[in-house]
Amino acid sequence: MMIWKNPLREELRRLFSSLSLRRAPALRRSSRADWLFASDLPACAAPEDCSAFLCLAESSGWECLEDRGWLYLRKAGLLLPADWFAVCGEGEAACLGSLYARHPDRADADEAVFRLMKAREEGLPAWEKACRSLHLECAGRLRQGLPLPRIFSGDPLPAREEDGLKGVFSCAD
């Protein structure tokens, strides 16, 4: 089973901890395709604490949207490390990584990155399903002569924590 500690979730938790709140806000994967996380911060914080968090989050590069008691969060333009699939991929993930290695054209696609990150956090079955789905979409785009969604930064994956170095992204068996 793949274990992955999402550094973006950890970053938001650190931002939440800088506030004095009645309780820790929930932070979950957003059900909206164009947002990475959702939080119930508006329900557990005073309006001034929500405002302080929004300023802090936006100064850290987060985009925020408050809607019906939920706060939606994302980082636009987020890209995955270049060897994301090589380090952690097998099955559909390996096929998707191979497809990206062979086709260099890219188009912006925050939703594809968010979908893969959410699935990676959810676990192996969701990860394989998301990779399979994106693989099918990419094959369709190539048949139509369209570029693949741009999901990689071009930078390699940082060292894993078990190697004694803290990395931005890490996974372990």
N, C-alpha and C positions, 0 to 999 in steps of 0.2 A: 504494500500500500504506500502511496506517495504521500509524504508529509511536507507541507509547504507553509511557511510562515510568511504571510503577506506583509511586506514592509509598509505598504500604504495604510493598511489597517492599523499597524503599530504606530505610525505617524499620527493618525487621527486620535488614537487613544491617548497619546502624549499631549495632544492639543486639548482634549477633553479634560485631562487630569490637571491642567493649569487653571481650571475654573473651580470655584467652590460651589458644588451642586448638591441638591438634596439626595440624589442617587446617581450612579453612573448611567449615562444614556446608552440605550441599545444601539448597536452598530451592526447592521446586516447588509448582505448583498442586496442591491436594489433590484426589484422586479422590472424596472424600466431599463430597456436596452441601452439607452443613451446616458445612463447614470451608473456609476460604479457602486456606491454605497447609499444606504438610507439610515437615518437616525431619528429617534424620537426626542431629540434634544429639546424641541419647543415644549414638549409635555412635562419635562422634568427640570426646566431651568427658568429663572425669572427672565423677563424680556431684556434686561440689561446684560445678563449673562449670555443670552443668545446673540445679542449684538456684538459683545466682546469676542465670542467664538467666531462669528462671521468675519470680523476684521482680522483676527488671527489666522483663520483658515485661508482667506483670500490673499493675505500677505505671504502665505506659504505656497501659493500657486493653485489652491483649490477653487473650483467653481461651486457655488451653492445655490440651491433653489428650495424655498420653503413652500410646501403645498399640502393643504389639509392636515396640518399637524405633524408632517414629516419634513425632515431636512434632507435633501438629496445632494450628494457630493460626488465630484469627479475631478480628474486632472486631464484637461484636453491635451491632445498631442502626445499622450503617454505611449511609449514604445517598449516592447519587450527586448531583453538582451538578445544578441545575434544568435547565440548557441542555446537558446531556450529549449528547443526540441532535442538537440544533441545530448544535453546533459540529463534531461528528465523525460525524454520521449521514447515511446515504443508503440507499436501498433499504429493506430490512426495518427498519432502525434508524429511518428517517424515519417509516415507518408506525407503529411502536411509539411514537415520540415524539408523533405526532399523536393517537394513541389516548389517551395520558396527558394531553395538553393538553385534550381534550374531556370527560374523565371525572374529576372531582375526588375521588371517594371513594377511600379508601386503607385497606389492612389491612397489618399488619407482615409482612415477608417477607425475612429475611436471605438465604435461599437464592437468591432471584431476583437480589439484588444481587451475591452471590458468583458466580453463574453468568455474569452479564454481565461482571464484572471479569476472571474467568478467561478468558473467550472473547476479551475485548479484548486481553489480553496475548498470547494464542495467535496472533492474526492475523485478517485479513479474512474468510476462509472460516468460521472458527469463530464470529466475531463475528456475521456474517449469519445463521448457523444458530441461534445463541442468541437473537438478536432475533426470528427467525421463530418459534421455539418458544415464546418468552414472549408474542409477539403472539397466537398461537393460544390459549394458555392464558388470556390476558386476554379475548379475544373470548368464550371459553366461560364465563368468570366473569361477564361482563356479561349474557350470555344467561340465566344462572341468577339474576341480580339480586344478585350478590356484588360487593364492592368489589375494585378492582385492588390488586395488591401495592404497598406503599409502598416506592418505590426512590429517590425524589428528596428532596433536602434542602430544596428551595425556594430555595436560594441559587444565584446564577449561577456559572458556571464561572470560576475565577480566570484572570488573564491568562496567556498562554502564555510560555514561557521565551524564545522567539525574539523576543518583543516587548520583551525586556530585563527582564522581571519574572518572578520565580519563582512558579509556580502550583502548587497542590496536584495538580491533574489537568491533563494537557496532551496534545494529540495533534497530529500534523502529517501532511501528505500525503507 
